[in-house]
Amino acid sequence: MPKSEIHPTWFKETPVLWDGKPLCLIGSTKKELQVDMWLGNHPFYTDSQVLVDSEGRVDKFMKKYGLDSTDQ
């Protein structure tokens, strides 16, 4: 028989919150979950992805392969 006191409490309807607003309900061992990113605000899915140029690496890559930064 497995021990009964070693398992965490399971909450069937745990709210997932983003910016204080509920997104959905899921099962979890925590009473509520806070998320920073989700499908509705992730840059990949919202076409607002920005290239971060650290020390000119992106420009060097674009120049090396003859690409324009506006190309998709």
C-alpha positions in Angstrom: 0.0 0.0 0.0 1.3 3.5 -0.9 1.7 6.0 2.0 -1.2 8.5 2.0 0.5 11.4 3.8 3.3 12.0 1.3 1.3 13.2 -1.7 0.6 17.0 -2.2 -3.0 18.3 -2.2 -4.6 18.3 -5.6 -6.8 21.2 -6.6 -9.1 20.3 -9.5 -9.9 23.9 -10.5 -6.8 26.0 -10.2 -7.1 29.4 -11.9 -4.3 30.4 -14.3 -3.8 34.2 -14.0 -2.1 36.6 -16.4 -1.8 40.2 -15.2 -4.5 39.5 -12.6 -7.0 38.3 -15.2 -8.1 34.6 -15.3 -7.2 32.7 -18.4 -8.5 29.2 -17.7 -8.9 26.5 -15.0 -6.6 23.5 -14.7 -5.7 20.8 -12.2 -2.6 21.6 -10.1 -1.0 21.2 -6.7 -1.0 25.0 -6.2 -4.1 27.1 -5.4 -3.4 29.6 -8.3 -0.8 30.0 -11.0 0.6 33.3 -12.3 2.0 33.4 -15.9 4.0 36.1 -17.7 3.5 34.8 -21.2 0.7 32.9 -22.9 -0.5 32.4 -26.4 -2.3 35.7 -26.6 0.7 37.9 -25.8 3.7 35.8 -27.0 5.7 37.6 -29.7 5.9 34.5 -31.9 2.2 34.2 -32.1 1.3 37.9 -32.3 3.8 38.8 -35.1 5.5 41.4 -32.9 8.8 39.5 -32.7 11.8 41.8 -32.6 15.4 41.0 -33.3 17.6 41.8 -30.3 21.0 43.0 -31.6 23.6 42.2 -29.1 27.0 43.7 -30.1 26.0 43.9 -33.8 25.7 40.1 -34.2 22.3 40.4 -36.0 23.6 43.0 -38.5 26.8 41.0 -39.1 24.7 37.9 -39.8 22.3 39.8 -42.2 25.3 41.3 -44.0 27.1 38.0 -44.3 24.1 36.2 -46.0 22.8 39.3 -47.9 19.5 39.4 -46.1 17.3 42.5 -45.5 16.0 42.8 -41.9 12.4 43.2 -43.2 12.5 39.9 -45.1 10.3 37.2 -43.6 
